[in-house]
Amino acid sequence: MPGVIRIGTCSWTDRTLLRSGFYPESVSTPASRLAFYATQFDTVEVDSSFYALPNPENAVRWLTSTPRAFAFGVKSFALFTFHRTKVAALPRWLQEEVGRGPSCLIRREELSPEQRLRLYEEFLQTLEILHNAGRLAYLLFQFPPYWHFSRESLAYIKRLRQVSGPIPLALEVRNNTWLAPKNRGKFYEVLRDENIAYVAVDEPQLDWTVSNEWPLTAEWGTVVRFHGRNRAGWSNPRASVLEKFDYEYDASELGEWEEAIRETQRNTKSIYLMYNNCVADKAVRGANMMKEILGFSPPSGLYGRQGHLDFGPPT
């Protein structure tokens, strides 16, 4: 039986999307925006979790604003992928233990192993609500370009699996040492051993970026993230995030993926095609274009608001 293909965007609350006209004027609250978004797509990636830990109340609101067939990918909090974050983004208990001003930047390495584990366990509380409801697509770890292949990095990947329980994990690297001929095999072997999905990417091809290789490394499924092909923006170290991801795909570019998608569909359970060129409604348009290329029609019974928390029939 062919795998299920889901197509969505990597945010539904981006400010430029709110100004683009994608949402009707009557749709003006976070819950109503998510409910409207779920009439157009059957999956979304939560981006806000990179900047601050989501709380369980968030998960309940997400579930009750969307239909039961809707699935959420969640992006890892910054510290878990070696990005810096402001002290203000930490839970209150950790802010007090750190004892630094809210605007100060902090690194993962500045926390003790005990603090890091407690922080991760708190992060997982929200994800477990989604997972137990059968609505968590994956937890994404997107590592920075300076995180390169090493024995220590492989050990960290194994540790993530160890502390994450049954949560489906997906991993995106942005340094081409991971796909160097001498490293690629070991990297993929670790991902397969730990049942972690390698995230394939569509992005500009530069000296430091990774190719669009797409190995299958997890039993539960696979993810492709479309970042756009703004070569000039990605080549400019001073470019803003908005400038880097300001790119609109055309049908020929997305059509390059069709054969690989259909082949992969025959060999995996789930495929998530996620658009991260989140400037205005360009991600929305790219996602809709891919639906047209693949001949999608709306699944019966998908759309409409769920309205209550439903964990499904008893087992």
C-alpha positions, 0 to 999 in steps of 0.5 A: 500500500503506498504511503500517505503524502501530506503537504503543508507549510512551516508556519501558519502565523508568520507576520508576512503571511498574515498581511498577504491576504491568505486569511479572510478578514474575519479570521483574526485570532490564532485559533481561527487562523489555524482552523482556516489553515486546516481547511486548506492543508492537512499538516503544518510545522510549528515554528514558534517552538524554536523560540520558546517552549510551547506549553500543554495548553498550546497543544490542546488549543491546536488539537481542538482548532483542527480536524482529527486527520490534521497532523503537526510537525514541531520544530525543536527548541533552539538550545537542543540544536546548539543555537543560542537563545535569550534567557527570557525564552527559558522557563521561569525556574531556569531563568532563576537558576541561570541568574542573568538578564532576560536579554542575555544570550545563552548556549546549551553548553552553559547549562548543567546536564541536569538542567538540560535534561529537565528542560527537554523533559518539559519540552516533551510534555507538550509533544506527548499530548500531540503524540498520544492523540495520534496527531504528532507528525514529527519532532524536527531537529534542524542543526546550524551550518556550523554543526559538523560531522564528528564522533561527538555529534553522532553520540548526540544524535543517539542521546536524542533518541534515548531521551525522546521515548516513542516520539518520531524524530526527524533530523536536518543537517546544514553542513556538507561534512555529513554527506561527505563520501567518508561520512555519509554511510556512518551517518545514515547507519546511525539514523536507521539504527535510531529510527530517525528520519533524514530530512531531505532539502530543496535549497540553494547549492553552495559550497557549504550546503547539502545536496538534495539526497533523499535516503529513507532512514526511519520506519515511520516516514520521511520529510522534505523541506523546501527552503527556496532557491534564493542563491543570492540571499543564502550567499550573503552572510548579512542577509536577514532570514526574510531575505534568505527565504524570499523565493517563489517556486515555479512548476518546473522546479517543483516538478523535478521532485515528482518522480522521486516522490512517487518512487518514495511513496512506494517505499515508506508509510508517510511523506511530509512535503513542507514549505519553508519559503515563508515570505508572504504567501509564497509557501502556501502557493508552493504547497498548493502547486505541489498538490496540483502536480501530484493530482491531489483532491481534498480527502473526504472528511478532513476539513472543518473544525474538530471542536473538542479534544478527541483521542480516538476510539478506545483500544 
